[in-house]
């Protein structure tokens, strides 16, 4: 995803995904937007709305734009 889009476009894209039945992908788009536009109020508000609508913030969230480190370590361990 091109992260150089302005926050308004990122929110619109996330809304389109959500309204098409893809809430997880919408969440990823908002998270990526927040990585690029740190502390943007519009992105934070939309992230909070989406998060709250699906149970709120999880205590063990490990999302990153790269592979999850624990997952990568587990796959390496399994392949040993």
SVG drawing of the C-alpha trace seen along z (x, -y; Angstrom):
<svg xmlns="http://www.w3.org/2000/svg" viewBox="-21 -15 39 44">
<polyline fill="none" stroke="black" stroke-width="0.4" points="0.0,0.0 1.2,-3.5 1.6,-5.2 2.0,-8.6 -1.7,-9.0 -3.1,-11.7 -5.0,-10.5 -8.3,-11.3 -7.7,-8.9 -6.5,-6.2 -9.7,-6.5 -11.8,-6.3 -10.0,-3.2 -10.4,-1.6 -14.1,-2.5 -14.6,-0.9 -12.9,2.3 -14.9,2.4 -18.2,1.8 -17.3,4.6 -17.0,7.1 -13.2,6.8 -12.8,5.4 -9.4,7.0 -8.0,5.5 -9.6,2.1 -7.8,2.4 -4.5,3.1 -4.9,0.1 -5.6,-2.2 -2.6,-0.8 -0.3,-1.4 -1.7,-4.9 -0.8,-5.5 2.7,-4.2 3.1,-6.9 1.0,-9.7 1.9,-9.2 -0.6,-10.7 -3.0,-11.8 -6.3,-12.6 -8.5,-11.4 -6.7,-8.1 -6.6,-7.6 -10.4,-8.4 -11.2,-5.9 -8.9,-3.3 -10.6,-3.7 -14.1,-3.4 -13.1,-0.2 -11.3,1.3 -14.1,0.4 -16.7,2.0 -14.8,5.3 -14.1,5.6 -11.6,2.9 -7.8,2.9 -6.2,6.3 -3.5,6.5 -1.3,8.8 -1.4,6.9 1.9,7.3 1.0,5.9 3.8,4.6 4.3,3.9 6.8,6.7 6.4,10.3 5.5,10.9 8.7,11.6 7.2,14.4 5.7,16.1 9.0,15.9 10.9,17.3 8.3,20.1 8.6,21.1 12.4,21.1 12.2,23.3 9.8,25.7 12.1,26.0 15.1,26.9"/>
</svg>
